[in-house]
């Protein structure tokens, strides 16, 4: 079973995930990943079974991508018994509150919104995997060295 499960709440959101480059980042990091589509609202029983099976089969991180109500990250957290990191990515401003305002004991990490959030979620998943996987850690360092933008300090205005 993949170590990173990217779960998209709707087929209509598949394009933005592909366009964002997040899957390319996960591939560059050598993260074993899969992409599934399952709605927290339309497929609650299937989502619960999927989360249970994924946890039993070794998934380490979930990235939950959703628009509109963005219930998916919290639903995945609940269906994993809060035992796995869940990174929530709202695709637009409509879902921000649903990712940020989780009740105590239901941690959902939020890496940003839209395409930038998707890229950040891929990097964050890599950081989590890198804690125990030296090859992912090496690839993450190489990715960050290549893609980090230099800061300009002491700018005169």
C-alpha positions in Angstrom: 0.0 0.0 0.0 1.3 3.5 -0.8 2.8 5.5 2.1 1.1 8.7 0.9 -2.6 8.6 0.0 -3.8 11.7 -1.9 -7.6 11.7 -1.6 -9.6 14.0 -3.8 -13.2 14.8 -2.8 -14.5 15.0 -6.3 -13.5 14.0 -9.8 -13.9 17.6 -10.9 -10.9 18.5 -8.7 -8.6 16.0 -10.4 -7.4 18.5 -12.9 -6.1 21.1 -10.4 -4.2 18.3 -8.6 -2.5 17.3 -11.7 -1.8 20.9 -12.8 -0.4 21.9 -9.4 2.7 19.7 -9.8 2.2 18.1 -6.3 2.3 14.6 -7.8 5.5 15.4 -9.6 7.0 16.6 -6.3 6.0 13.4 -4.5 7.5 11.4 -7.3 10.7 13.4 -7.2 10.9 12.7 -3.5 10.5 9.0 -4.1 7.3 8.9 -2.1 5.2 5.8 -2.7 1.9 7.4 -3.4 -1.6 6.8 -4.8 -4.5 9.0 -5.7 -8.1 8.2 -4.9 -11.4 10.0 -5.3 -13.9 9.7 -2.5 -16.4 12.3 -1.1 -16.9 12.7 2.6 -20.5 13.6 1.8 -21.5 11.3 -1.0 -19.4 8.2 0.0 -19.1 8.2 3.8 -19.2 4.4 4.1 -16.7 3.9 1.3 -14.4 6.6 2.8 -14.5 4.8 6.2 -13.6 1.5 4.6 -10.9 3.1 2.5 -9.3 4.8 5.6 -9.4 1.6 7.6 -7.8 -0.5 4.8 -5.2 2.2 4.2 -4.1 2.4 7.8 -3.9 -1.4 8.0 -1.9 -1.6 4.8 0.8 0.9 5.9 -0.3 4.4 4.7 1.7 6.9 6.8 0.3 10.2 5.5 -3.0 11.3 4.0 -3.4 14.5 1.8 -7.0 15.4 1.7 -8.0 17.7 -1.2 -11.4 19.2 -1.4 -13.4 22.2 -2.4 -16.6 23.8 -1.2 -17.3 22.5 2.3 -14.0 20.7 2.7 -15.3 18.1 5.1 -12.8 15.5 3.7 -9.8 16.2 5.9 -11.7 16.0 9.1 -13.6 12.9 7.9 -10.3 11.2 7.1 -8.9 12.2 10.5 -11.9 10.7 12.2 -11.9 7.6 10.1 -8.2 6.9 11.0 -8.9 7.4 14.7 -6.5 10.4 14.5 -3.6 7.9 14.2 -2.2 9.2 11.0 -1.2 12.7 9.8 -3.8 14.3 7.6 -2.8 17.3 5.5 -5.9 19.2 4.4 -5.8 21.4 1.3 -8.8 23.5 0.5 -8.9 24.4 -3.2 -10.4 27.8 -2.6 -11.4 30.2 0.1 -14.7 28.4 0.7 -13.0 25.5 2.5 -10.4 27.3 4.6 -12.5 27.4 7.8 -13.2 23.7 7.5 -9.5 22.9 7.5 -8.4 25.4 10.1 -11.2 25.1 12.7 -10.9 21.5 13.9 -12.1 20.5 17.3 -9.5 19.6 20.0 -8.2 16.1 19.4 -8.8 16.1 15.7 -5.5 17.4 14.2 -5.6 18.4 10.5 -2.5 20.1 9.2 -3.2 22.8 6.6 -0.4 23.6 4.1 -2.1 26.4 2.2 -4.9 26.9 -0.3 -5.2 25.9 -4.0 -2.2 25.0 -6.1 0.4 26.5 -3.7 -1.2 24.5 -0.9 -1.1 21.3 -2.9 2.7 21.8 -3.5 3.2 22.6 0.1 1.3 19.5 1.1 3.5 17.3 -1.0 6.6 18.8 0.6 5.1 18.4 4.1 4.3 14.7 3.3 7.9 14.4 2.2 9.1 15.9 5.5 7.0 13.4 7.5 8.4 10.5 5.5 11.9 11.8 5.7 11.9 11.4 9.5 12.3 7.6 9.0 13.4 7.2 5.4 16.9 8.4 4.6 16.4 8.2 0.8 13.3 10.5 1.0 15.3 12.8 3.3 18.1 13.0 0.7 15.7 13.6 -2.1 13.8 16.2 -0.1 17.1 18.1 0.6 18.0 18.0 -3.0 14.5 19.2 -4.0 14.6 22.1 -1.5 18.1 23.1 -2.5 17.1 23.3 -6.2 13.7 24.9 -5.6 14.1 27.2 -2.6 14.0 30.9 -3.5 16.7 33.0 -1.8 15.6 35.6 0.7 16.7 39.1 0.1 17.7 40.6 3.4 18.6 44.3 4.1 16.6 45.6 1.2 17.0 49.4 0.9 13.7 51.1 0.2 
